[in-house]
Amino acid sequence: MKLRSLSQLRLAVFDLDGTLVEIEHEHFAERIGFTLKKIGLEPPPIDQILQVVHQHTLPTLLLELDGPKLEKIFWDLFDEGDIPPLRLFDQTLYTLEEVVSRGMQVAIATARQSHHDEMRARLAATGILKHVQFISTFYQTGWKNKIEQLKLVCAQHRIEPDLAMMVGDSADDMRSSAMAGFALRLAMKNGVTEESLLQAQAPDRMLECIGEVPSAVDEYHS
């Protein structure tokens, strides 16, 4: 049986793409192909790259193409390019308002390479910044580990991980938040990551949509 903190949750950390905003699949697939060409490799067909984006299996693709050293080279050269305007899921703003009304701080932890100030500028038009206090990205961090990223987010808020929850759409979101010691982990079933991969990380609850987060928080507190 999982032991829970006696205190209420104080921090909600959300993944960005596929959790709060719709994923621009085609755009990221194109950028992956562009980066592979910069390395000097012939990218696979766009349909295969799209499948990699859907299943979060880019490391596997890079390993198949040119061995374990390619991943670092790839990320050193990867450029997100001119990303299309971000589109929130229908109930994103409602969800964040409800989370804040329960006395929780809100942060975003994304693996995007953009500087956090650039991400804030991109998110400004969505209205999301009214609720989000901190945005963590992988911009020039020197690491690609979401476990360390989540610990940093908690440290920035001066809140221990056992008083935090993670909402994400990938198996890595669930694995990393478990390793970081998060108290509550909610997995989004958005059709991108296979449900079996999410279930394998034993999230506390599987969500059909982002709007189910407030009720999951209330259930945890009860």
N, C-alpha and C positions, 0 to 999 in steps of 0.2 A: 504493500500500500504506500502511495506517495505521501510524504509528510509535507505539509504546507505551513507557510509562515502564519503566525497568529495575527499579524498586522494586515491591513488592506493594501492592495497594490497601489503604488505611487507613480509608476512610470509605464507608459505604453510605447513600445518601439514597433514601428511599422516598416516592413519592406516597402519599396516604392513600386517598381514595375510588376504588374500582375496582381498587386494587392490594393494600392490606392489609385493607381493610374493604369490605363490599358497599355499593354506592351505593343511597341511598334515592331512587330516581328520582321516585316520585310526590310525595314531600315537597318536593323541590327544584322540581319543576314547579309545584306549588301556590304556593310562595314567589315564583317568577318572575311568575306571574300576579297575585299580590297586589301585588307591587312595581309592575308596569305600571299597575294600577288607581290606586295612590298617585300616579303621575305624571300620571294623567288619560287614559291610553290604554286602549282596549278590548283585553284580551289575546286571542290566538288560541285556538282550541279546545285542550283539554288534550292531545289526541293529538299536535298539532303541537308543543306545548311539550315534551312527552316526547321527541319526535324531536330537538329542539334539545339537550336534556340528554344524550341518547345520543351525539350526534355532536359535542358540544362546539362548537356553532355559535351560541351566544348572541349574540356580537358581530354576526353576520350578521343575526340576527333583529331586533336593535335598530336596525341600519342601515336595514333594510327598513321598520321602523315609523315612524321619525322622524329619520333622518339621523345624522351622526357625533357630534353633541353629546349624544345620548341616553345613550351608554354611561357617561359620567362621572356623569350625574344618576342613572342606574339604580343604580350601585354605591354612590353616596352614600346612597341610600334603602334599599338592600337589607338585609333582616334575615332571618337564617336561621331565626328562630323556635324553637319547641320541637322540636328534632331527636329522632327516635326513637333508642332505644339502639343503639349501634354493634355490628355483627355482623362478626367476623373471618372471612376465608376459612379453609377447613379447615386449611391448612398454614402459616398465617401465623406462629404461635409457633415451630413447628419451624424455619422458614426463618430467623427472626431469631436463634434459638439457634445455628444452624449458622454464620451470618455472624459472630456474636460469637466463636464458637470458632475462627474463622480470624484472629482478632486485629484485627477491624475495629470501628470505632465506628459507631453507627447513629443516623440522624436522620430526621425526617419533615418534608417540605416540602409544604404544602397551600395551595391558594388560598382556603380557607375564611376567613371574615371574623372568626371568633371569636378572642379573646385566647388566647395560647398556654397560659396557666394554665387557662383554661376548657376547652381541648381536652384538657389532661392530666387534668382531672377527669372528662371524658366517657370517656376511654380507660382510666381506672383499673380499671374492672370487667373489662376484657378480658384483663388480664395482660400487656399489651404494654409497659408502662412499665418492666418489669424489664430490658428490652433497649434501649429508646430513651432517649437522653441529651438530645436537643434537639428541640423542635417549633417549626417556623417557620410562621406564618400571615400572612395579608394584613391583619391587624387594625391599622388606623390607621397604615399604613406610608407612605401618601402616594404609593405606586406600585402598579401592577398587573402588574409585569414579573417573570416567573419566572426570567429569566436573572439579574437582580440578587438575587433571593431565594436562588438556589442559590449564588451567589458569597458571600453573607452567611453561609449555612450553613457553607461551607468555612472562612471567616474565623473563625467562632465556634469551630471545632474546630482552628484553626491548621494546616489541611491544605490543600495546593494542589489545585486541581480535577483535575490530571492524576494524582492518587492517589485519586480518588473515582469511585464508580459511581452511576448513577441507575437506579432501577426505577420505571417508570410505565406508565400505560395510555392516555395521550393523545399525539397528535402533538405538542402543545406541550411535554409532558414531554421528548420526544426532541429536539425542536428546541432548546429552552432549554438542556438539558444539553450539547448539542453546542456551542452558542454560548458556554457557560460554560467549555468546555475539559475536560469530564469524560472520563476514560479509557475507561470501559465504560458502555454504555447498553443496558438490557434492556427490551423492550417487552412488556407483558402483553396477550395476546389474550383479552379477557374478554367479547367480544361487544358491547361498548358502542361503541368507536371502530372504524370500518371498517378492516379489515386493510390495505387499500391506502393509507390515510392514514398508518398507522404505518410501512409499508414505504417510503413516500416520504421519510421522515426518516432512512433508512439506519441503523436500530439495529444493534448488534452481534449481537443474537440476539432472536428472537421466542419468547416463552414461552407455553405452553399453560396453566400455572398457576404460582402463586407458589412452589410447592415445587421448581421447577426452578432457582431462583436459586443455591443452593450449588454445583450442578454447573457452572453457567455461570462462577462465580467460579473454581472449580478449573481449568476449561478455560483461562480467561484467564491464570492464574498459570503454567500449564504451557507 
